[in-house]
Amino acid sequence: MAQFIREHYSAKTRRVAAIRRLNDRYLMFKHRLALANVRLVYHLAKRFRHFALSYEDLVQEGVSGLMQAIDRFDLSHGTRLATYATWWIRQALQIAVAGQSHLISLSTHYFGELWAIQQESEALAHRRDRLPSAQELTNRTGMNLDLVTHLQTVSRTPVSLDAVIHEDTDFQLAEALADDTTSSELLSAERQEALQFLLENLSPREQHVLDLRFGLNGYDAHSLTQIGRMLRISKERVRQIQNVALEKLRASAEDAAWEASMLFD
């Protein structure tokens, strides 16, 4: 029935009552078959629960993969539907996670490599009671060091400007950045030096985006859209660069263990 519908069902043939009834009957069987195999979707979706997508969203994506498998399944291949559908369900879950759970969207190819890095990282951390370095992961996976570093960076959880710089203080990251109502002339030399130290850990492009976004180094504050026009990139790309830069600032501040008096009045 699926093969016949793929080959003959169209907007033109939909007018034929017999073909329309056949399609309706196929859809009924298709949904019954999907319900009979939905536990397979639940089982596979559980393996992706540590990503940002909710379990309900994962199940929905997995069911879409199951529906595709049913449409494409061919008895002449000599495989069971569950075996055939497993690949389609897993593929749908990987695409959903790669496109929605990270700040920067990943292709399924890069997602597979990120998956390998995370699995190896968890194994090494369990054996050594510490997180492995990028170089250790490179040696274990055989990947390029730059690729490992890049994938670790884009997979980090976005950091909020409301987050505190250090667990021992109540000062938030947003307070370390000048806004459009604060003149750089009012900042003390000590605060300027501390902030400049943090910014030196960013790439020139990341520094420029933060300068334009938050009015640093004599710039006026701009919106994401305005910065996108100036740099000839999309608004979403500006947001991605900004959030990655803020994550680096937070990490640098934590590594330096700054005292509140060094950054704030």
ChimeraX attribute file (.defattr): number of C-alpha atoms within 10 A of each C-alpha:
attribute: neighborCount
match mode: 1-to-1
recipient: residues
	/A:1	13
	/A:2	18
	/A:3	12
	/A:4	11
	/A:5	15
	/A:6	11
	/A:7	9
	/A:8	13
	/A:9	18
	/A:10	12
	/A:11	8
	/A:12	8
	/A:13	12
	/A:14	14
	/A:15	11
	/A:16	11
	/A:17	10
	/A:18	11
	/A:19	17
	/A:20	16
	/A:21	12
	/A:22	16
	/A:23	18
	/A:24	12
	/A:25	12
	/A:26	16
	/A:27	15
	/A:28	12
	/A:29	13
	/A:30	16
	/A:31	13
	/A:32	12
	/A:33	15
	/A:34	19
	/A:35	13
	/A:36	10
	/A:37	16
	/A:38	15
	/A:39	12
	/A:40	20
	/A:41	25
	/A:42	17
	/A:43	12
	/A:44	17
	/A:45	24
	/A:46	12
	/A:47	12
	/A:48	17
	/A:49	14
	/A:50	9
	/A:51	15
	/A:52	13
	/A:53	16
	/A:54	13
	/A:55	16
	/A:56	12
	/A:57	14
	/A:58	27
	/A:59	22
	/A:60	16
	/A:61	22
	/A:62	29
	/A:63	24
	/A:64	17
	/A:65	22
	/A:66	29
	/A:67	18
	/A:68	15
	/A:69	21
	/A:70	19
	/A:71	17
	/A:72	15
	/A:73	17
	/A:74	15
	/A:75	9
	/A:76	6
	/A:77	8
	/A:78	7
	/A:79	11
	/A:80	11
	/A:81	16
	/A:82	15
	/A:83	11
	/A:84	17
	/A:85	23
	/A:86	18
	/A:87	14
	/A:88	21
	/A:89	26
	/A:90	20
	/A:91	16
	/A:92	22
	/A:93	27
	/A:94	23
	/A:95	17
	/A:96	19
	/A:97	24
	/A:98	23
	/A:99	16
	/A:100	14
	/A:101	16
	/A:102	17
	/A:103	19
	/A:104	19
	/A:105	17
	/A:106	22
	/A:107	13
	/A:108	17
	/A:109	11
	/A:110	14
	/A:111	19
	/A:112	14
	/A:113	16
	/A:114	21
	/A:115	13
	/A:116	13
	/A:117	21
	/A:118	15
	/A:119	12
	/A:120	17
	/A:121	19
	/A:122	14
	/A:123	14
	/A:124	18
	/A:125	13
	/A:126	11
	/A:127	9
	/A:128	9
	/A:129	10
	/A:130	11
	/A:131	14
	/A:132	15
	/A:133	11
	/A:134	19
	/A:135	15
	/A:136	15
	/A:137	21
	/A:138	17
	/A:139	11
	/A:140	13
	/A:141	15
	/A:142	10
	/A:143	14
	/A:144	14
	/A:145	15
	/A:146	12
	/A:147	15
	/A:148	19
	/A:149	15
	/A:150	13
	/A:151	19
	/A:152	14
	/A:153	15
	/A:154	17
	/A:155	18
	/A:156	13
	/A:157	14
	/A:158	14
	/A:159	16
	/A:160	14
	/A:161	17
	/A:162	11
	/A:163	14
	/A:164	17
	/A:165	25
	/A:166	20
	/A:167	10
	/A:168	10
	/A:169	11
	/A:170	11
	/A:171	17
	/A:172	16
	/A:173	20
	/A:174	16
	/A:175	14
	/A:176	19
	/A:177	16
	/A:178	20
	/A:179	16
	/A:180	14
	/A:181	10
	/A:182	13
	/A:183	13
	/A:184	17
	/A:185	9
	/A:186	8
	/A:187	15
	/A:188	13
	/A:189	11
	/A:190	14
	/A:191	16
	/A:192	17
	/A:193	14
	/A:194	16
	/A:195	18
	/A:196	12
	/A:197	15
	/A:198	17
	/A:199	20
	/A:200	12
	/A:201	15
	/A:202	18
	/A:203	10
	/A:204	10
	/A:205	13
	/A:206	20
	/A:207	18
	/A:208	17
	/A:209	22
	/A:210	26
	/A:211	20
	/A:212	20
	/A:213	23
	/A:214	20
	/A:215	21
	/A:216	21
	/A:217	15
	/A:218	11
	/A:219	15
	/A:220	14
	/A:221	19
	/A:222	17
	/A:223	12
	/A:224	19
	/A:225	14
	/A:226	16
	/A:227	21
	/A:228	18
	/A:229	12
	/A:230	10
	/A:231	13
	/A:232	10
	/A:233	12
	/A:234	15
	/A:235	16
	/A:236	13
	/A:237	13
	/A:238	23
	/A:239	18
	/A:240	17
	/A:241	18
	/A:242	20
	/A:243	20
	/A:244	20
	/A:245	22
	/A:246	22
	/A:247	20
	/A:248	19
	/A:249	23
	/A:250	21
	/A:251	16
	/A:252	19
	/A:253	20
	/A:254	14
	/A:255	10
	/A:256	12
	/A:257	13
	/A:258	15
	/A:259	13
	/A:260	15
	/A:261	9
	/A:262	14
	/A:263	20
	/A:264	14
	/A:265	9
